[in-house]
Amino acid sequence: MKTLFISDLDGTLLTAKENVSAYSLAELNEMIDECGLFFTYATARSLNSAAKACWGLRQNLPVILYNGALVMEPWNRKMLYNNHFNEGQLAYLKALFEKYDVWPLVYSFRGAAERVSWVEGKETTGVRRYLERRSGDSRLNPVRDRAEVKGDEIFYFNCIGKKEDLDALHEEVERSLDIKCIYEPEVYHTDYWCEIMPANTSKGMAAKALRGILGAEKIVAFGDAKNDRSLFLEADECYAVKNADESLKEIATDVIGYSEEDAVAKFIRENLEKYI
């Protein structure tokens, strides 16, 4: 049986230092190289950010990015799946951003070029921190006004700021039937991220597409947060780390160790024989 293992990154595979531990790297790479382990990740991160966090990990399978908006081959950046907004959705969101004076990061493609655009001078503290950590990133595309991204295939918005500044936007987006929002505190800071995408964007839908692309017969998933719920529901088996949200533990096949204790790598190593 071809089993595909899919792990969330932050809070699941990664440590608090935002990397894969030396132990997990060694274990996973050995199982990929010597046992033919099918292992990949599903994350809210971009490819650049995820690749940096997973530096040293064998990445020979497509990866799921932006909470399921994209499936991409990391070695050549070829897109296999892209779920972007339509014009009606974009017009609705533009009106909301103006109503609540919110200036998001805009994730899009112009042709084959991926871009992260923002209006200069409108950055929140959280957005500035996001940009500083990605200094030199070829995707960064500062613009003078919102109109400069017209014509792009926009698949994702990220509004980073204080909870009280984003609550009203989040509540209104939540009432939309064809747009959804993941609204959670940032894992390593106190800001909130309000991540907006088409309603049918999810890690689960992307995992389903990836299952078909790879011809996998079974999915085993790992996660810690509410945005992993759809991935768990698509998987044949799903395991929550001990530090996971309680609502995710409730639907998990079982609860394994803590992310800081290499729970994912240890579980796969201890149980690999029954999957291959």
N, C-alpha and C positions, 0 to 999 in steps of 0.2 A: 504494500500500500504506500502510495506517495503522500506523505504527510507534510503539510506546510505549517511551519511554526511562525507565528506573527506576534511580535512583542511591541507594546508601547515603549516609548523612550523615557521621558521625564517621569520620575517617581516609580518607574518599573524596572527598566534595564539600566538606566543611568544612576550614578551616585549623586549626592548633593553637590559634588564638584562639577556636575554636568559632563561626565565622561563615563566610559565603560571601564570598570576596574581591570587591573592587570590580570586578575584571576579569571574573570568572565571572558576577557579577550582570548586568553590562552585556551580555555575550555571550549568556547564556541568555535574558534578557528580550527582547533584540532578535530572537532566533530564534523565541521563542514568539509575539511580536507580529507579526512581519513574514513569517515562514516557516511559521507554523502548527505549530511544534514541539510534540509531545505529550511533556511532561516532568513527572515527579513523583519522589517519593522514598519509600524504604522504610527505616524506622529503628526502633531500640529505644526511641527517645524517645516521650514523650507529644506531643500536638498543641501544647500550650503551649510546651514546651521546644523542639520542632522549629521552630515558627513564629518563636520568638525568634532561633534560630540562623540561620534563613533569611530574616530580615527584609529586605524589599525585593525578594524573588524573586516573580515572578508565580506564584500558586498557583491555577490555574483547573481543576485536575484533583483527584480524590480522592487522598488520601495513605494510605500503609501505616504503621501505628504499632505500638509495643510488639512488635517482631519478628514482626508479622503477626497479632497478636490482633485488631486492628481495622482496618477500612478506613473512612475518614471524609472527608466534604466539609469542608475547612477553613474555608470562608466561612460556614457555618451550623451546623457541628458535627453534621450529620446522619450517623448511623451507617448504613453500607451493608453491613457484615459484622462480626459479633461472635462470637468463639469462646470461650465461657466454661466454667468447670469445672462438673461435675455434683456432686451431693451426696456420692456415694461418694468422689470424688477429694478433695473438701474435707475430709471426715472423716479420710482417710488423711494429708493434709498437716498438719492440725491436730495429730494425734498426733505426727508427726515434729518439728514446731516445738517442742512441749512437751518431747519426749525430748531434743532437743539445745539447749534453751534459746535458740532463735532467735526474734527478734521482727521479722518482715518488714514492709515497706510493702505494703499491700493495695490493689490497683487494682480498682475495681468500678463498677457502675452501680446506682443506686437510682432506678428510673424512668428519666427522661432525664438525670438528673444524674450526672456522672462524679465519683467520689470517690477520693482517695488517703488511706487511713486508717493510723494507727499508734497503738500504745499509748504514751501519754506516760510518760516516765521510763525507757523501755527502749531509747532511741536509742543506736546505736553512733556513733562519731565520723563515720563515712561517712554515716550516715542524717542526722545533724545538719547536715552540710555540704550534703547534698541538700536538706533543708528550708530552710536559710538562703538558698540560691540561688533558692528558689521562694517567698520571703516574699510574701504577698499573693495567692498563687494560690488561686482560688476552689475548687479541688478539694480542698484540704487539709482533713482531717477528723480531728483528734486524738480518741482515744477512751480510756476508762478501762480497758477490758478487751476481750479478743478477741471476746466475745459480741456486742458492739455492731454488728458488721458482718453479723450473721446476717440473711438475707433479701435481701442484695445479690446481684447477678449478678457474681461475682468472676471475672475473666479473667486475672489476672496477680499474681504475688508477686515482690518484689525484696528479697533479703537482702543488705545491704551490710556488709562487715566484713573482718576479717583472714582470710587464707586458712586458717590453722590452726583458726579457729573455725567455718569453713563446710565444710571438706573432708568430714567425716563425713555431714553432711546431703546434700551433693551426691552422694556415693557411693550413698546409700540411694535418693534420688530416681531416680538413673540406672538402678536395678534395676527400677523400675516400668515396666509395659508401656503405660500410657495417660497418663503424665505425663513431661515432659521438662524438662531444665535446661540453660540456657546459662551456663557458668561460666568467666568470663574476668576478667583484671585490668581495672580501669577505665582508659579511654584516657588520661586526664589526671592520674591519681593512683595510689597504690600499693594501695588497697583492692581487694578482689575483689567482683564482683557475681555473685550466684547468682540468676538469673532463672528462675522456675518457671512453667510454662504447660501446658495440655493437649498431649499428644504430637502431635496433628495441627495445632498452631499453628506456622506458619512463614511467612517472607517469601514463599516459593515458593507456598504455598497461597493466600495473600492476593493475590499477583500473578496467579495463575490466575483468581481471582474478579474481580479488577479488569480483566483482559483481556476477560472476558465482559461486564462492565458497560459497558465503553467500546467493545466491538466491535473491539478491536485485532487486527490480523493477525499482528503480530510484536512481540516484546519484546527490547530491547537493555538489558542490565543492567550496572551498575558496582558494585564492592565492594572490601573490603579484609580482612574478618575471617571467621572460621568461621561466624558466624551468617548470612553471605551465601551460603552453599553452596546452600541450597534455592532461593534466588532465581536463582542461576546455572543450576541444573539445570532450572528452569522456563523460562528465557529461550532465545530462539533464538540470540542471540549474547551473550557475557558477557566483560567486560573487567576485569581486576584492575589496580589501581594498583601502582606499583613497591614501595610500602611495605606491600603486602598480605602476609598469611600465606602461607607457601609452599604449603600444601595447597590454597589457593584458586587460586593461580597454576597449579597442575597441571591444573585442570579448566577454566581460562579459555580463551576463544577466542584471546586475546592479552593481553599485558601492556602497559599504557600508562604515562604519566609518573607523577610523584609527586603526591599530593594537594596538597602545598604549592605545586605548580607549575601549578595549574588544569587538571589532566590531563583531567577529564571534559568541561569546557566546550571545551577545545581539540580533543579528539577529535570531539565532535559537530560543531563548526564545520568541521573539516577533512573530515568524511565525510558531512555532512548531505545532499548532493545525491543520494547513492545510496539514501537512505531515504525521500525524499519525491517 
